[in-house]
Amino acid sequence: MNVDYQYEQETALPSARDAAQLLTHLIEARPGKRVIVEPGELSPEIKLLREWQSARLAKTHRDLLEHPRFRAATEFFLSDIYAPRDFSQRNQDIEKAYDAMRKAVPERVIHTLADTINLHYFTDELDARLADALFGQLGVVDTITPELYAEAYRLCDNYDDRVRQIEAIVAIGRSVDRVVRLPFIGITLKLAHAPAMLTGWGELQGFLERGYAAFKRMKGAEEFLTTIEGREIAILDRIYANAPDPFGLGLE
């Protein structure tokens, strides 16, 4: 999969017929033989980095976590996108599912899967570079501070890539928001649940179900997504402006 990350900002909304095709494919022809990925542990450096990032995101967006409308979506991002755990099997399943489905299902239905795959690879690359700056260049051992984190960001000198990452997350969120409004998507996931469990695709199925439920509950994700985008771009700008407390959180 190409990690020179590109995403589609606008794609024709899938039709009811498209949803029916997806339903048929999921229920009657689950993607081919599943590739099992050996369970792995994140390196101590990446685990520490992602724990810090997850804590920072939870504090930055605490109001969204506490808001009944946005809580589930915020928790989805923190537990299924930025959690400090190994997503290798889930990501492999997404890639395998995409490769199989694209032969039978219109691209406009499943392009979000491709975008999600690429975003995960892109994020892994960015985290690897950031970890090298923190632990290799700045000598971090077991404690990340806001000051060290911001300095590592500047050492990476990849402002444009970080903007692309934020924009990609928002673009995928908008795509999901459009798809969950289709009348057949919810029933598609419900009917696919049992076959997924029986054929070993439970991790991917759970990811899709949680994402669907979180976005469906919002009844429109634009306010949620623009809030996250605005805050994260502002933090990025403050980091590169060498602001003394770019996060405004006083994290230790």
C-alpha positions in Angstrom: 0.0 0.0 0.0 1.3 3.4 -1.0 2.3 5.4 2.0 2.7 8.7 0.1 -0.6 9.6 1.6 -3.3 11.0 -0.5 -7.0 11.1 0.3 -10.2 11.9 -1.6 -11.9 15.0 -0.3 -15.0 14.5 -2.4 -16.5 11.2 -3.7 -19.9 10.5 -5.2 -22.2 9.4 -2.4 -22.9 5.6 -2.6 -26.4 4.7 -3.7 -28.8 2.3 -2.2 -27.9 -0.2 -4.9 -24.2 0.2 -3.9 -25.1 -0.6 -0.3 -27.0 -3.7 -1.4 -23.9 -4.9 -3.3 -21.8 -4.3 -0.3 -24.3 -6.2 1.9 -24.3 -9.2 -0.5 -20.5 -9.3 -0.6 -20.1 -9.1 3.1 -22.6 -11.8 3.9 -22.1 -14.3 1.1 -18.5 -13.8 0.2 -16.4 -12.6 3.1 -12.9 -11.4 1.9 -10.6 -14.3 0.9 -8.4 -16.2 3.2 -7.5 -14.1 6.2 -3.8 -13.3 6.8 -3.0 -13.9 10.5 -0.5 -11.4 11.9 1.5 -12.6 14.9 0.6 -10.6 17.9 3.2 -8.0 18.6 4.1 -5.5 21.3 4.8 -1.9 20.5 8.3 -0.9 21.2 8.7 0.8 24.6 9.4 4.1 22.8 6.4 4.0 20.6 4.2 2.9 23.4 5.3 5.7 25.7 4.9 8.2 22.8 1.4 7.1 22.0 0.4 7.0 25.7 1.5 10.6 26.0 -0.3 11.6 22.8 -3.5 9.9 23.8 -3.4 11.6 27.2 -2.8 15.0 25.5 -5.6 14.5 23.1 -8.0 13.5 25.9 -7.2 16.7 27.8 -7.3 18.9 24.7 -10.7 17.6 23.8 -12.1 16.9 27.2 -15.2 19.0 26.5 -16.0 16.7 23.6 -15.5 13.6 25.8 -18.0 15.1 28.2 -20.5 16.1 25.6 -23.3 13.5 25.2 -23.4 14.0 21.4 -19.7 13.8 20.8 -18.5 11.4 23.5 -18.7 8.2 21.5 -16.9 9.7 18.5 -14.1 11.1 20.7 -13.7 7.7 22.5 -13.6 6.0 19.1 -10.7 8.2 18.0 -8.9 7.7 21.3 -9.4 3.9 21.5 -9.4 2.8 17.9 -7.1 5.4 16.2 -4.6 6.7 18.7 -4.6 4.1 21.5 -1.1 2.9 22.6 -1.6 -0.7 21.3 -0.7 -2.8 18.3 -3.2 -2.5 15.4 -1.3 -4.8 13.0 -4.1 -7.4 12.7 -6.9 -4.9 12.3 -4.9 -3.0 9.7 -4.0 -6.2 7.9 -7.7 -7.1 7.9 -8.7 -3.7 6.5 -6.2 -4.0 3.7 -7.2 -7.6 2.9 -10.9 -6.6 2.9 -10.3 -3.7 0.6 -8.3 -5.8 -1.9 -11.1 -8.3 -2.1 -14.0 -5.9 -2.1 -12.7 -3.6 -4.8 -13.1 -6.4 -7.3 -16.9 -6.6 -6.7 -18.0 -3.4 -5.0 -17.9 0.2 -6.5 -14.9 2.2 -5.5 -17.0 5.0 -4.2 -18.4 2.6 -1.5 -15.0 1.5 -0.1 -12.6 4.3 -0.9 -12.7 5.2 2.9 -11.1 1.8 3.6 -8.2 2.7 1.4 -7.9 6.1 2.9 -7.9 4.5 6.4 -5.2 2.1 5.5 -3.0 4.8 4.0 -3.6 7.1 7.0 -2.4 4.3 9.4 0.8 3.8 7.5 1.4 7.5 7.3 0.8 8.0 11.0 3.2 5.1 11.8 5.9 6.8 9.7 5.3 10.1 11.5 5.4 8.5 14.9 8.6 6.6 14.1 10.3 9.9 13.1 9.0 11.6 16.2 10.2 8.8 18.4 13.6 9.0 16.9 13.8 12.7 17.6 12.6 12.2 21.2 14.6 9.1 22.2 17.5 9.3 19.7 18.3 13.0 19.5 16.9 14.5 22.7 17.8 11.6 25.0 14.3 10.9 26.4 14.3 7.8 28.6 11.0 7.3 30.3 9.3 10.7 30.6 8.0 13.0 27.8 7.3 16.6 28.7 5.4 19.1 26.6 8.6 21.0 26.0 10.5 17.9 24.8 7.6 16.8 22.7 7.3 20.2 21.0 11.1 20.3 20.4 11.0 16.9 18.8 8.2 18.1 16.5 10.4 20.9 15.4 13.4 18.6 14.9 11.3 16.5 12.5 10.7 19.6 10.4 7.6 18.1 8.7 4.9 20.8 9.2 3.3 20.1 5.9 3.1 16.4 6.6 1.4 17.1 10.0 -1.1 19.4 8.3 -1.9 16.6 5.8 -2.4 14.1 8.6 -4.9 16.4 10.4 -6.7 17.1 7.1 -6.8 13.4 6.3 -8.4 12.5 9.6 -11.0 15.2 9.0 -11.6 14.1 5.4 -12.1 10.4 6.4 -14.4 11.6 9.2 -16.5 13.5 6.6 -16.6 10.5 4.3 -17.8 8.2 7.2 -20.4 10.8 8.2 -21.8 10.7 4.6 -21.9 7.0 4.5 -23.7 6.4 7.8 -26.6 8.4 6.5 -27.4 5.7 3.9 -30.4 3.7 4.9 -28.8 0.2 4.3 -25.5 0.6 6.0 -26.7 -0.1 9.6 -28.5 -3.3 8.5 -25.5 -4.3 6.4 -23.2 -4.3 9.5 -25.8 -6.1 11.6 -26.2 -8.9 9.0 -22.5 -9.1 8.5 -21.8 -9.5 12.3 -22.4 -13.3 12.6 -20.4 -14.2 9.5 -17.6 -12.0 10.5 -17.4 -13.6 14.0 -17.5 -17.1 12.5 -14.8 -16.5 9.9 -12.3 -14.7 12.1 -13.0 -11.1 11.1 -14.2 -10.0 14.5 -11.6 -7.3 15.1 -12.3 -5.6 11.8 -16.1 -6.0 12.3 -15.9 -4.4 15.7 -13.9 -1.5 14.4 -16.5 -0.8 11.7 -19.4 -1.2 14.1 -17.9 1.1 16.7 -17.1 3.7 14.1 -20.6 3.5 12.6 -22.3 3.8 16.0 -20.2 6.7 17.0 -20.9 8.8 13.9 -24.5 7.8 13.6 -25.1 9.0 17.2 -23.8 12.5 16.3 -26.5 13.1 13.6 -24.0 15.2 11.7 -20.2 15.3 12.4 -19.2 18.7 10.9 -19.1 20.5 14.2 -17.1 17.7 15.8 -14.6 17.5 12.9 -14.1 21.3 12.5 -13.5 21.7 16.2 -10.8 19.0 16.2 -9.2 20.4 13.0 -9.1 23.9 14.3 -7.6 23.0 17.7 -5.0 20.7 16.2 -3.9 23.1 13.5 -3.6 25.9 16.2 -1.5 23.6 18.4 0.7 22.7 15.4 1.2 26.4 14.6 2.1 27.2 18.2 4.7 24.4 18.3 6.4 25.7 15.2 6.2 29.3 16.5 8.1 28.0 19.6 5.4 29.1 21.9 6.3 28.3 25.6 3.2 26.2 26.2 1.7 25.2 22.8 -0.8 22.9 24.3 -2.1 25.2 27.0 -2.3 22.2 29.3 0.7 22.2 31.6 1.2 18.5 31.0 4.0 17.0 33.0 
